[in-house]
C-alpha cells in the first residue's frame, strides 16, 4: 500500500530535494555527495515521486490518433519513420492519423508489438 503524503509534506520534501540538487551542482556531481546527503536526496526524491504519482497523473490519449502522436513524440519519430517501423505506407498512416481510414487489425497489432501500446486499450478505443 502506498503511503499518503500531504501537500505540505510534499512541498517540504521538494524544497529539500531541490536544495540537495543545488549542492550536487556546486560539488560537481552526484559522486561528490556524502553518504548522508545521498541518502537524504533519495528519501526526498521518493517522497516527491510518490506524491506526484498519486496527484499528477496524465491520462493516456483516448484515440488511435492521439496514441500515435504520443508515441511519435516520445520516440522523437517523424511520420515517415513511424510508418516504416509499423510496416505500413506513409499514406495509410496519414489517413489513419487524419481519421480518413480505420486502422486494420494488423496495424493495431503492430502498434501493440512495436510501440508497446496495451492491446486492450487499442481494442477499447477503436
C-alpha positions in Angstrom: 0.0 0.0 0.0 1.3 3.4 -0.9 1.8 5.9 1.9 -0.3 9.0 1.9 1.7 12.2 1.6 0.1 15.6 2.4 0.7 18.6 0.2 2.7 20.3 3.0 5.0 17.2 3.3 5.4 17.2 -0.5 6.4 20.9 -0.5 8.9 20.4 2.3 10.4 17.4 0.6 10.5 19.1 -2.8 12.4 22.1 -1.3 14.9 19.9 0.5 15.3 17.8 -2.7 16.0 21.0 -4.7 18.4 22.3 -2.1 20.3 19.0 -2.3 20.4 19.1 -6.1 21.9 22.6 -5.8 24.6 21.1 -3.6 25.2 18.4 -6.3 25.7 21.2 -8.8 28.1 23.1 -6.5 30.1 19.9 -5.7 30.3 18.9 -9.4 28.2 15.8 -9.5 26.3 13.1 -7.5 29.6 11.2 -6.8 30.7 14.1 -4.5 27.8 13.8 -2.1 28.3 12.5 1.3 26.5 9.2 2.2 24.2 11.2 4.4 23.4 13.7 1.6 22.9 10.9 -0.9 20.5 9.1 1.5 18.5 12.3 2.1 18.3 13.1 -1.6 17.0 9.6 -2.3 14.5 9.9 0.6 13.1 13.3 -0.5 13.1 12.3 -4.2 11.0 9.2 -3.3 8.5 11.3 -1.3 8.2 13.8 -4.2 7.8 10.9 -6.7 5.1 9.2 -4.6 3.1 12.4 -4.2 3.3 13.3 -7.9 2.4 9.8 -9.0 -0.7 10.0 -6.8 -1.7 13.5 -7.7 -0.4 14.4 -11.1 -1.3 11.6 -13.5 -1.6 12.4 -17.1 -4.3 10.4 -18.8 -3.4 8.5 -22.0 -4.9 9.7 -25.2 -8.3 8.1 -25.9 -7.9 7.9 -29.7 -5.7 5.9 -32.0 -4.5 9.2 -33.5 -3.6 10.6 -30.0 -1.7 7.4 -29.2 0.2 7.6 -32.5 1.1 11.2 -31.8 2.2 10.4 -28.3 4.5 7.6 -29.4 5.9 9.8 -32.2 6.7 12.5 -29.6 8.1 10.0 -27.0 10.4 8.4 -29.6 11.2 11.6 -31.5 9.9 10.0 -34.7 8.7 11.6 -37.9 5.6 10.2 -39.5 7.6 8.6 -42.3 9.9 6.8 -39.8 6.9 5.6 -37.8 5.2 4.2 -40.9 8.4 2.2 -41.7 8.5 0.9 -38.2 4.9 -0.2 -38.4 5.3 -1.8 -41.8 2.8 0.4 -43.5 2.9 3.2 -46.1 3.2 6.9 -45.3 -0.2 7.4 -47.0 -2.0 4.8 -44.9 -0.5 6.2 -41.7 -1.5 9.7 -42.7 -5.1 8.6 -43.5 -5.4 6.9 -40.1 -4.0 9.9 -38.3 -6.4 12.2 -40.0 -9.4 9.9 -39.3 -9.9 9.1 -43.0 -9.2 5.4 -42.7 -9.9 3.0 -39.9 -6.8 1.1 -38.6 -6.7 -2.5 -39.6 -6.2 -5.3 -37.1 -2.6 -5.8 -38.4 -1.9 -2.1 -37.9 -3.2 -2.3 -34.3 -1.2 -5.4 -33.7 1.9 -3.6 -34.9 1.2 -0.7 -32.6 0.9 -3.2 -29.7 4.0 -5.2 -30.6 6.3 -2.5 -31.9 5.2 0.6 -29.9 4.3 -1.3 -26.7 0.7 0.1 -26.5 -1.6 -2.1 -24.5 -3.7 -4.2 -26.8 -6.8 -3.9 -24.6 -6.6 -0.2 -24.8 -6.3 -0.3 -28.5 -9.4 -2.5 -28.8 -11.3 -0.3 -26.4 -10.7 2.9 -28.3 -11.2 1.7 -31.9 
